[in-house]
Structure formats: C-alpha cells, structure tokens
Amino acid sequence: MTKLSVNINKIATLRNARGGRLPDPVLAAVKIQEFGADGITVHPRPDERHIRYRDVFLLREVVHTEFNIEGYPDERFLELIEAVVPEQVTLVPDPPEVLTSNAGWDVVGQLDFLKGVIARIKRCGCRVSLFLDPLPERVKWVREAGADRIELYTESFASGYSDDPEAAVRDFVSTASEARSLGLGVNAGHDLNLDNLGFLHQRIPFLDEVSIGHALISDALYLGLEETVRRYKTLLVD
C-alpha cells in the first residue's frame, strides 16, 4: 500500500497568524499518526512563515512513523538535517521568496551541486528524494546524482485532471515507470486531493508515498482530522 505522509505546514501557518501556540503542530502530528497516517512532512523555509526550525526538533521527538523534511539545501537546512536525522529528505529547488514549490530540479544543470548535497545527507543515513517534473529523460540523472527516489511534482496533473484525466497523468506514468526501471522509488505530491488521488494511484499503483498538506488540512475543517486521514488512506489501498 502506498504510504500517506501528511504535511502539517498549514497547521503552523494558522498558529503563526495568531501569534500564540494554537493550533499546535506537534500535537497535530501525534494525532495524525494515531489516526493512521504513515508519516509526517514539514517544509521549513528560511523566513519560518509556517514550520519553524524549533518545531522540527520538537517533532523529531514525537514522529515515530516516518519523518520527511522538505527544503532547499542551503547550509542552514543541511545543518538541520544533520542534527535531526529524519528518515527522508526531499530536496526542492525553491528560492526563499516563493509561496509554494513550483518546479522540479534541473538535475542535469545542477548535477555536481546535487551530488555533493546528496552525499552529505546520506552520510547521516537519510533516504533522499528529488522533486521532479514529469520528464522521463531526467530520471537517469537523478540516479546519477545519488538520490534514492523521485517525488513527482503533481501540480500539472491536478490542474489538468478535470478536463482530461488520461492526458493529465500520461507523463507522470512514464516518468514513474522510468524511475522504477532504474531502481528508484517514486513519491508524489502537490495539489493532490480526494478527487484526483485515487486516479493517480490507480494509474501508478507502485507509488511508495504521497505527501499531502493543503488539501488534507482544508478537508479536515469540514470532515474532522480523523475522518479526513481515513478517507485519504482508503484511496491508497491496492
């Protein structure tokens, strides 16, 4: 079964809007795991506009499933990884000012940089995944860089799903298949929701993990957190 990792950045965004301690991302992580999620994802940014670096250390104490930390590998981020040692590190090419991830890595153009970063992270014993656009020709360079997995950047799938699901998913299937043939794991994330997740999983049943935050936390406002986690998990059953 494909694992569900819940990104709790939006919970921290709510907390930061008021300036207090509520809602508490650490308590949310505890509850989300109790409700059946297979992992917790965070994406600390340099301005700490949602998850704060202090949160990451507190979360390490309570995440007993799988801790996935996403981010751009600047020196501060790499030092955080070396101190916290999550199970998985997902590298994204985001500049500090962007609101959310908006592109995959140009792996060929940044191959030497990524090789050094990945080697440093793997010395900690962490699995490394690279955020990737649905471009099969880039997959071989992910393996060359030393990563263990790709994470498919699924924004274009989500935006095209309502008009033509098969067309929207086609390049993702071919990219995932190429990764699998080269011995790489396959994750996916960005704009996945209760409407499109089941179809993506049906077409790529060998997905290792999906990371979902914005839509899942939004659904939880109406359905409750426990029921929301249950519904997302149901869509990932083989």
URMO-V870949 format. One record per backbone hydrogen bond with DSSP energy under -0.5 kcal/mol. CO is the residue of the C=O (numbers start at 1). NH is the residue of the N-H. E is the energy in kcal/mol with one decimal. If there is no record, write none. Layout:
CO_NH_E / CO_NH_E
This chain:
3_5_-0.6 / 3_210_-2.5 / 4_6_-0.5 / 4_38_-2.2 / 4_39_-1.0 / 5_7_-0.6 / 5_212_-2.2 / 6_8_-0.6 / 6_41_-2.5 / 8_11_-0.6 / 8_12_-1.4 / 9_13_-2.1 / 10_14_-2.0 / 11_15_-1.9 / 12_16_-2.7 / 13_17_-1.7 / 14_18_-0.9 / 15_18_-0.8 / 15_19_-1.8 / 15_20_-0.8 / 23_25_-0.7 / 24_28_-2.4 / 25_29_-2.2 / 26_30_-2.0 / 27_31_-2.5 / 28_32_-3.0 / 29_33_-2.0 / 30_34_-2.0 / 31_35_-2.2 / 32_37_-2.1 / 33_36_-1.6 / 39_6_-2.3 / 40_68_-2.8 / 41_8_-2.0 / 42_70_-3.1 / 45_48_-2.0 / 51_45_-0.6 / 51_50_-0.5 / 52_56_-1.4 / 53_57_-1.3 / 54_58_-1.8 / 55_59_-2.9 / 56_60_-1.9 / 57_61_-0.7 / 58_61_-0.7 / 58_62_-0.5 / 59_62_-1.4 / 59_63_-2.4 / 62_64_-0.9 / 66_40_-2.5 / 66_68_-0.6 / 67_69_-0.5 / 67_87_-0.7 / 67_88_-2.2 / 68_42_-2.1 / 68_70_-0.6 / 69_90_-2.1 / 71_92_-1.7 / 72_74_-2.3 / 74_78_-2.4 / 75_79_-2.3 / 76_80_-1.9 / 77_81_-2.4 / 78_82_-2.2 / 79_83_-1.5 / 80_84_-2.6 / 81_85_-2.8 / 87_127_-2.5 / 88_69_-2.2 / 89_91_-0.6 / 89_129_-2.8 / 90_71_-1.8 / 91_131_-2.3 / 95_98_-1.3 / 103_93_-0.5 / 105_107_-1.3 / 106_110_-1.6 / 108_111_-1.3 / 110_114_-2.7 / 111_115_-2.7 / 112_116_-1.9 / 113_117_-2.1 / 114_118_-3.0 / 115_119_-2.2 / 116_120_-1.9 / 117_121_-2.3 / 118_122_-2.8 / 119_123_-1.1 / 121_124_-1.8 / 121_126_-1.0 / 122_125_-1.2 / 127_89_-2.7 / 128_148_-2.6 / 128_149_-1.8 / 129_91_-2.7 / 130_151_-2.8 / 131_105_-2.6 / 132_153_-2.7 / 133_135_-2.6 / 135_138_-2.1 / 136_139_-1.3 / 138_141_-0.7 / 138_142_-1.0 / 139_142_-0.8 / 139_143_-1.6 / 140_144_-1.8 / 141_145_-1.9 / 142_146_-0.8 / 142_147_-1.7 / 143_146_-0.8 / 148_185_-2.3 / 149_130_-1.9 / 150_152_-0.5 / 150_187_-3.1 / 151_132_-2.8 / 152_154_-1.0 / 152_189_-2.3 / 154_158_-2.4 / 155_159_-2.5 / 156_160_-1.6 / 157_161_-1.2 / 160_163_-0.5 / 160_164_-2.2 / 164_168_-2.5 / 165_169_-1.9 / 166_170_-1.1 / 167_171_-0.5 / 169_173_-2.2 / 170_174_-2.0 / 171_175_-2.1 / 172_176_-2.6 / 173_177_-2.5 / 174_178_-2.0 / 175_179_-2.2 / 176_180_-2.5 / 177_181_-2.3 / 178_182_-1.2 / 179_182_-0.6 / 179_184_-2.7 / 180_183_-1.5 / 185_150_-2.0 / 186_208_-3.4 / 186_209_-1.0 / 187_152_-2.8 / 188_211_-2.3 / 189_154_-1.7 / 193_197_-2.4 / 196_200_-2.0 / 197_201_-2.5 / 198_202_-2.0 / 199_203_-2.1 / 200_204_-2.1 / 204_207_-1.5 / 208_3_-2.3 / 209_188_-1.5 / 210_5_-2.9 / 210_212_-0.5 / 211_190_-0.6 / 212_7_-2.1 / 213_217_-2.9 / 214_218_-2.1 / 215_219_-2.8 / 216_220_-1.8 / 217_221_-0.8 / 218_221_-1.0 / 218_222_-0.5 / 219_222_-1.3 / 219_223_-2.8 / 220_224_-1.6 / 224_228_-2.1 / 225_229_-2.5 / 226_230_-2.0 / 227_231_-2.3 / 228_232_-2.3 / 229_233_-2.5 / 230_234_-2.2 / 231_235_-1.2 / 233_236_-1.6 / 234_237_-1.2 / 236_2_-1.1
